[in-house]
Amino acid sequence: MNAQNRKRRTVTGVTLFLFLPLLHACAGAEMLVQACFSPQERCSVHILRELGKAKRELLVAIYAFTHDELAGALVGAKKRGVPVRVIIDREFDAANEKSKGRFLEGEKIPVRRISGIKTSMEREAGLMHQKFVVIDRTVVFTGSYNWTRSADRVNDENLLMFRDAATLAEAYRQAFFRLWERKS
Protein backbone atom coordinates (compact mmCIF):
# COMPACT_ATOMS: atom_id res chain seq x y z
CA MET A 1 0.00 0.00 0.00
CA ASN A 2 1.51 3.34 -1.02
CA ALA A 3 1.66 6.45 1.20
CA GLN A 4 -1.24 8.15 -0.56
CA ASN A 5 -3.58 5.19 0.01
CA ARG A 6 -2.53 4.93 3.68
CA LYS A 7 -3.26 8.65 4.10
CA ARG A 8 -6.65 8.26 2.40
CA ARG A 9 -7.57 5.30 4.68
CA THR A 10 -6.49 7.27 7.76
CA VAL A 11 -8.59 10.30 6.75
CA THR A 12 -11.58 8.03 6.06
CA GLY A 13 -11.13 6.29 9.42
CA VAL A 14 -10.87 9.60 11.29
CA THR A 15 -13.93 10.95 9.46
CA LEU A 16 -15.99 7.90 10.38
CA PHE A 17 -14.76 8.08 13.98
CA LEU A 18 -15.80 11.74 14.25
CA PHE A 19 -19.20 11.35 12.61
CA LEU A 20 -20.18 7.94 13.99
CA PRO A 21 -21.70 9.39 17.20
CA LEU A 22 -23.84 11.76 15.12
CA LEU A 23 -24.99 8.94 12.85
CA HIS A 24 -25.77 6.80 15.88
CA ALA A 25 -27.79 9.61 17.49
CA CYS A 26 -29.89 9.99 14.35
CA ALA A 27 -30.14 6.31 13.43
CA GLY A 28 -33.23 5.43 15.43
CA ALA A 29 -34.95 8.74 14.90
CA GLU A 30 -37.62 9.42 12.33
CA MET A 31 -37.18 13.16 12.04
CA LEU A 32 -39.86 14.77 9.91
CA VAL A 33 -38.97 17.80 7.81
CA GLN A 34 -41.49 20.14 6.22
CA ALA A 35 -40.81 23.18 4.06
CA CYS A 36 -43.00 26.24 3.60
CA PHE A 37 -42.54 29.02 1.05
CA SER A 38 -44.30 32.34 1.36
CA PRO A 39 -46.12 34.21 0.00
CA GLN A 40 -47.51 31.11 -1.77
CA GLU A 41 -48.37 29.69 1.67
CA ARG A 42 -48.99 31.39 4.98
CA CYS A 43 -46.09 29.92 6.95
CA SER A 44 -47.45 31.40 10.17
CA VAL A 45 -50.18 28.72 10.09
CA HIS A 46 -47.55 26.02 10.70
CA ILE A 47 -45.92 27.98 13.51
CA LEU A 48 -49.26 28.78 15.15
CA ARG A 49 -50.24 25.10 15.09
CA GLU A 50 -47.04 24.02 16.86
CA LEU A 51 -47.09 26.92 19.35
CA GLY A 52 -50.61 25.85 20.29
CA LYS A 53 -49.33 22.35 21.12
CA ALA A 54 -46.37 23.51 23.24
CA LYS A 55 -46.24 22.08 26.75
CA ARG A 56 -42.66 22.37 28.10
CA GLU A 57 -40.74 25.29 26.59
CA LEU A 58 -40.71 27.92 23.84
CA LEU A 59 -37.45 29.60 22.83
CA VAL A 60 -37.71 32.20 20.09
CA ALA A 61 -34.80 34.05 18.47
CA ILE A 62 -36.13 36.28 15.72
CA TYR A 63 -34.76 39.36 14.00
CA ALA A 64 -38.05 41.10 13.12
CA PHE A 65 -41.18 40.39 15.17
CA THR A 66 -44.34 42.36 14.37
CA HIS A 67 -46.87 39.55 13.76
CA ASP A 68 -49.91 39.97 16.05
CA GLU A 69 -51.13 36.35 15.85
CA LEU A 70 -47.72 34.88 16.61
CA ALA A 71 -47.30 37.24 19.57
CA GLY A 72 -50.76 36.23 20.80
CA ALA A 73 -49.84 32.54 20.51
CA LEU A 74 -46.78 33.10 22.72
CA VAL A 75 -48.98 34.84 25.29
CA GLY A 76 -51.46 31.96 25.10
CA ALA A 77 -48.67 29.45 25.71
CA LYS A 78 -47.46 31.43 28.72
CA LYS A 79 -51.01 31.46 30.12
CA ARG A 80 -51.05 27.65 29.74
CA GLY A 81 -47.95 27.53 31.94
CA VAL A 82 -45.34 27.07 29.20
CA PRO A 83 -42.07 28.92 29.90
CA VAL A 84 -41.46 31.35 27.01
CA ARG A 85 -38.32 33.39 26.23
CA VAL A 86 -37.78 35.68 23.25
CA ILE A 87 -34.65 37.26 21.77
CA ILE A 88 -35.03 40.05 19.22
CA ASP A 89 -32.66 42.42 17.48
CA ARG A 90 -32.07 45.57 19.53
CA GLU A 91 -31.96 47.97 16.60
CA PHE A 92 -35.03 46.54 14.88
CA ASP A 93 -37.03 46.69 18.11
CA ALA A 94 -35.97 50.29 18.84
CA ALA A 95 -36.69 51.52 15.30
CA ASN A 96 -40.00 49.78 14.67
CA GLU A 97 -43.06 50.88 16.62
CA LYS A 98 -44.87 47.66 15.64
CA SER A 99 -42.18 45.45 17.17
CA LYS A 100 -43.65 43.05 19.73
CA GLY A 101 -40.87 43.39 22.33
CA ARG A 102 -42.73 45.84 24.58
CA PHE A 103 -46.02 43.97 24.15
CA LEU A 104 -44.46 40.66 25.21
CA GLU A 105 -42.79 42.25 28.22
CA GLY A 106 -46.16 43.71 29.19
CA GLU A 107 -47.46 40.14 29.17
CA LYS A 108 -44.59 39.10 31.49
CA ILE A 109 -42.67 37.20 28.82
CA PRO A 110 -38.90 37.63 29.22
CA VAL A 111 -37.42 39.44 26.22
CA ARG A 112 -33.76 40.10 25.46
CA ARG A 113 -32.74 42.69 22.91
CA ILE A 114 -29.27 42.11 21.54
CA SER A 115 -27.09 43.20 18.66
CA GLY A 116 -24.72 41.11 16.68
CA ILE A 117 -21.16 40.72 17.89
CA LYS A 118 -18.73 43.55 17.27
CA THR A 119 -15.29 42.32 16.32
CA SER A 120 -12.07 44.27 16.71
CA MET A 121 -12.04 44.88 12.94
CA GLU A 122 -15.54 46.39 12.75
CA ARG A 123 -16.70 49.85 13.77
CA GLU A 124 -20.13 48.70 14.82
CA ALA A 125 -21.94 45.54 15.78
CA GLY A 126 -23.94 43.63 13.21
CA LEU A 127 -27.49 42.40 13.53
CA MET A 128 -28.93 39.67 15.70
CA HIS A 129 -30.23 38.11 12.51
CA GLN A 130 -31.25 34.68 13.81
CA LYS A 131 -34.66 33.30 12.89
CA PHE A 132 -35.55 30.16 14.80
CA VAL A 133 -37.83 28.73 17.44
CA VAL A 134 -37.39 25.61 19.55
CA ILE A 135 -40.58 24.01 20.86
CA ASP A 136 -40.57 21.42 23.65
CA ARG A 137 -37.00 20.41 22.83
CA THR A 138 -38.16 18.39 19.81
CA VAL A 139 -39.45 20.83 17.17
CA VAL A 140 -37.34 23.44 15.37
CA PHE A 141 -38.44 26.11 12.90
CA THR A 142 -35.74 27.99 11.00
CA GLY A 143 -35.23 29.75 7.69
CA SER A 144 -35.36 33.25 6.26
CA TYR A 145 -38.87 33.79 7.64
CA ASN A 146 -39.22 36.69 10.11
CA TRP A 147 -42.30 36.88 12.30
CA THR A 148 -43.97 39.67 10.32
CA ARG A 149 -47.15 40.02 8.29
CA SER A 150 -44.97 40.88 5.27
CA ALA A 151 -43.11 37.58 5.59
CA ASP A 152 -46.47 35.80 5.32
CA ARG A 153 -48.10 37.80 2.55
CA VAL A 154 -45.55 39.76 0.51
CA ASN A 155 -41.92 38.59 0.84
CA ASP A 156 -40.36 35.53 -0.74
CA GLU A 157 -39.40 33.62 2.41
CA ASN A 158 -38.70 30.05 3.44
CA LEU A 159 -39.38 28.18 6.64
CA LEU A 160 -38.25 24.68 7.57
CA MET A 161 -39.87 22.69 10.35
CA PHE A 162 -38.04 19.76 11.91
CA ARG A 163 -40.24 17.56 14.12
CA ASP A 164 -39.01 14.71 16.33
CA ALA A 165 -35.59 16.35 16.13
CA ALA A 166 -34.25 16.24 19.69
CA THR A 167 -30.57 16.29 18.68
CA LEU A 168 -31.09 19.26 16.36
CA ALA A 169 -33.31 21.00 18.91
CA GLU A 170 -30.58 20.69 21.54
CA ALA A 171 -28.06 22.36 19.21
CA TYR A 172 -30.51 25.23 18.67
CA ARG A 173 -31.23 25.43 22.42
CA GLN A 174 -27.52 25.82 23.10
CA ALA A 175 -27.29 28.55 20.45
CA PHE A 176 -30.31 30.27 22.02
CA PHE A 177 -28.79 30.31 25.50
CA ARG A 178 -25.44 31.58 24.17
CA LEU A 179 -27.39 34.51 22.70
CA TRP A 180 -29.48 34.90 25.87
CA GLU A 181 -26.37 35.24 28.03
CA ARG A 182 -24.64 37.68 25.67
CA LYS A 183 -24.00 41.12 27.12
CA SER A 184 -24.70 43.56 24.33
N, C-alpha and C positions, 0 to 999 in steps of 0.2 A: 504494500500500500504506500503510495507516494505521500509527500508532505501535504499537498493540497487536499487530497482525500481525507487524511487524518484531521486536518483543520476543519473541513466541512462536516465530518462526523461529530467533532467536538462541539462546533457551533450548534448543530442540530440537537445534540444531547442536552446542551445547556438551555436551548430554547424550550425543549420539551419539559425540562426540569422546572423552569420558571413559570411556564403556563399550565402545567399539569394541575396545580391546585385550583386555578380558575376554571379549567375544564371540569374538574371534579365537582366544584361548587354548582356549576350549571347543569351537570349531567342529568340529575333527577328532576330538574325543574321544567315545567311547561310554561315558560314565560309567554304571555300573549302580547303582541305588539299591534297597535292600531294607529293609522295615520289620518290626519285631518288637514284639509287645505281650504283656507278661506280666501276669498269671499264665497266660493262655491258652496261651502258648508258653514254653518255656524258652529265653530269649534267650542264656543262656550257651553253648548249643550252637553258635550262630553265631560267637561270639567264640572259643571253643575251637578250632573248625575253622580259623579264620584265624590264630590264634596258632601252631597246629601247622604252618602253611605258611611262617611268617616266616623270612626268610633274611638280611636286611640290618639291620633296626632295629625296636625296639619302644619306643614312648614312651607312657606311661600317665599320665594326670592324672585322679584319681578321688577323690571326696570320701570315700566309705565303702567300705572294701575288707576283707571278711571271708571271701570265697568261696574255699574250699580248692582246688577244681579249677582255678580261674583262676590262683591263686597257683602251683600246681603246673605249669601250662602256661608261665608266665613262667620258672620255674626250668628247665623242659625246654628252652625256647628258648635260655636262657643256656648250658646244657650243649652245645647244638648250635653254639655260637659266635656267636649273635646278640646284639649289644649291647642291653641292656635298661635303661631308666631309669623310675622311678616317682615321681610326686608325689602325696602324700596330705595331707589336712587335718590340721594339727597337733592341734587340739582333739579331733577324732574319734579319732585314733590314740592320744592320751594317755588318753582316757576309756573306750576299748573294749578290753578284754583279748583279744578275738578279732581285732582289727585285724592285718593281715598285714605291717605295716611292719617289725617286729622279725624276723619269719620271713624276709622277703626279704633283709634286711641280713645275716642269718645265712647266707644262700645267696650272699652277695657280689654282690647286685644293689643298685646305688646307689638310695637312697631319699631324697627331700627332703620334709620336713614343713613346710608353710607355712600361714599364716593369710591371710585376705583382707586387702586394703589398708585401713589406717586413714586416714581423711581428717581434716583439721583440724576438721571439724564433728562428728565422731563421738568418743565416749568410748572405744570399743574397736573392734578390727578385726573385720571380718566373717568369713565362711567362705571357704575355698578350695573352692568348690562346683562346680568343673569336673567333667565326666564325659565323657572322650574318650580314645581310643587311636588312634595313628597306626602303621600297620604297613607297613614297607618303602616308605615314602614314596608309596604309591599307594592304600592302604585306610584309611578313617576310620570309626570307630564313635563315635556321639555320641547323646545323648538324656537322659532323666531317669534312666536305668538306672544304679544303683550296682552295684558288684561284691560283692553280698551274696546269701546264700541267700534272704533275704526278697524281694529284687527279682525273683528267678526264680519263687518259689512262692506269694507272698502279696500283694505290692504290685501296684497298677496302675502299670505302668512302660512306657516306650517306648524303643526303640533303633533308630537308623537306621544302616545300613551303606552307605557309598559306596565302590564298587570302581572301579578304573581312574580315580582322581580325583587325579591328581598336583597340579593347581593348588590344589584344596581341601586336600589333605594338606600342601602347603607352608605354607598359611596356618595350619593347626593346629600344624605343627612350630614355626613362629615364635612362636605363642602359648605352646607348651610351653616353649620356651627362655627366653621372657620370665619365665615363672613360675619356671623352674629357677634363674635368676640372681637372683631376688628375695631380698632379705635381710629375712627376717621370722621 
